[in-house]
């Protein structure tokens, strides 16, 4: 099979739990995708060893990622076409410093790096979410001159407390979304899912993991009621159903489609993959607005942005040799966290970016979707992912979140204000692992957190 390499089986005993992983032994030491950098720029650096031509492509993609898009028609027609409906003027606004967005503190604060997905009951022609007939798949708060924005999403919080071993009490919060200033009538019978912008480093390596690898991981027997499945999604380029891997519910099949979908949904910028403006039939002014060409994002620009994302390096780990971090890593495994946050994945042969090929990557994800319980449910299906199911997020680089983004909010909607809260929200297939963490003595819980901060 294309992309396959001869594998060896490596076993390591961690705190009494035997963990087996299939590693291509000849390439297990390849860490060219990592950079030793703990600054605010830790998520924004290229792979080590790119040649000058590759660095130029990387810089062009970076410029487009940071570009402020403008309304058409404009003198510079290479970066016009914003909207007609949109959320932000730049990609980096939702991924500050290539990192994680955050949720508003209350209903009077605007969503600056967060959006709200919308859908109604049923599926579209390819099995994905069915868009709201008036507001579409995403609430676009802004409109260009002459086009009313769709409205405002106001976020408030409901809180409850939980008690951990040793008597520590933790306050957990859950978001409630209400809509204001709606520009196109009431939002009736709609399913709502608030999402913060996720980090974007290491995406090319996740793109290079073979579908067959994900299917094999899904078939592996797992303890503690953990299952996990591949979300089967529609590929625009292949014109068939394939394994999903990007998006918070793994609803996108590859990096290129993920980028093009975000350009349309967040900025209103069309591409050869998404050629129609993000206007519904009842949004008359939106449909009549000028565009920035057909498409607004050229294939060469999309190539450059894809190259940029594909070659964003991952920060290397820190404090690995300290006893507390080593103990925390063992406790992380023995609690069962590694059943989903799988320490390693293998990439296959990438057809266009050879630097991504044939690597063992320490992403701490299985890229599968799991039932995470009612507490985290958004009730909004997305292809085969149900309303309680979410993709396992990669953990690499998570320890630098506060350094890069000046906050420590986690989970799909930013409800967790630190790593402890994020763990305590785990339910469903992760309930057993969550409960083991909650029962740890305070010093052991801190060791687990020290391990996560080392990633």
Steps between C-alpha positions, in 0.01 A plus 500: 500500500631846413662679792554185707834436665633190678413530868644372823308459823621693800360441848556716805373442851361819653381486863392141459312563174648331196475731200571361155560721201598405149804709409703505178823445688726643231337842519396518866768761577400752230407821682564752221142621548585628851654831603649586837319826562297603804420859400177661379602395147521130590206401275602716203839358397586286195644151489874486549692465174265664246696623199474858372226419248296326770554790740370742237184290462468488878528880523243555224255273680570673830431839341162377373416351841566840658352703212220748566250426223313793349166562333476463121552669267842625607819622339688200638282226358718221643362547853148629441169317521433519874147386583235594409442333842792417723626467857850649492731688264795261537562131564735571788227688691344166599839330545708768679872430467391179322356388832173463682208742505305575815139537602342827620477548877133598476214602269621858458836392358529436128616169356841596363652156439189286518209413270168319513413207271136463399293220350150356498372143517594274212806470277624665184548312173838362611395399851630810679305748715200662336549879497238732646290613202552871577822524703700216346766293680655774711390827655685775315478802726640751251398622155671726247341844436144450379473142630357454850694270729311199627493604866687457825564192712508578873668250730416460868614234746337248730722373784512199729769358728661158535718365782826314448695267723664701776207739525582736212190653344498605135241729340402388151315725258285424197408748225149610408460673163229754427457699182451875472440750223412230249507644151287243315223393735483250785729200526239227540564132579873547458786290639778719636866423568739774622864440404826677579777508244744209559881510465633439150852360550576147382199474269699376203619198694146410601402535134767244410362225726348239270128425510596134542692589816193667650279207406746259663508706820119504508494119480742450789336365818519753782428474874275714722215521251708706259402449137564780256411504132601664176266777392420426136473831310469632147818589311449768236819413315446122501121527460445216743471424871835474682636516854461836672779641714472880524246710684377451854282210386744377231259623233767598246699240301823685432691818566421668168124460541524613863677821395263572212196435721627741765577766240140487382329456836700756697603755236259446213790427261417255221740248350498227238380259773225730635401715206164636619469803728373433852160656434169317539206547265323747730804723550432723200757774565768238559429332169509834314831616649814522283756222523876496473515274197430134430647366718614766746784284630708371211630144492855629532404694814328191639816302419709747701269501803488121495880481482524739795266296718655173387846609614424671829724328753401366840674623818724235649433385855651668804607370844480143374766370735348628823362236741162673533442510125604134463265402782219706347548330164469159668187610686352641178539157341382297800189720536403401145547841337733352238225274363374804305790745532720246328867595545606423142362481148674407175487707185496337160637620167361849439441545124620866485693582817777244548620655827178377661549140392599196704524653845402391848332804654428560868162669450311345795184437300338215312306738268187294574170631630384381841183529704601754763179492702204728545699770677701584187222425251395768254217285362610576144589203275769548235521217243547183712597693813203523736395782727709362790806414292819702454836436339788438739697827484879476463684594818839587350590856591219531756742593777583828323142623465527764770837619370369533143146620563496660846225266619453136592151426363438159346235272343297574190315797647764633739301403809801354682717772654788265571609142435334365815161630390554358153561152642204520737260571212587165340211253506361219291784281376743711705305481827718227652823685425349822632394334824846348550650847468249643748592229752873568483665667795571870443874443442424234238249723323764771489745253347251425219463874439879540500518234228238679292683829544813329367334424165 
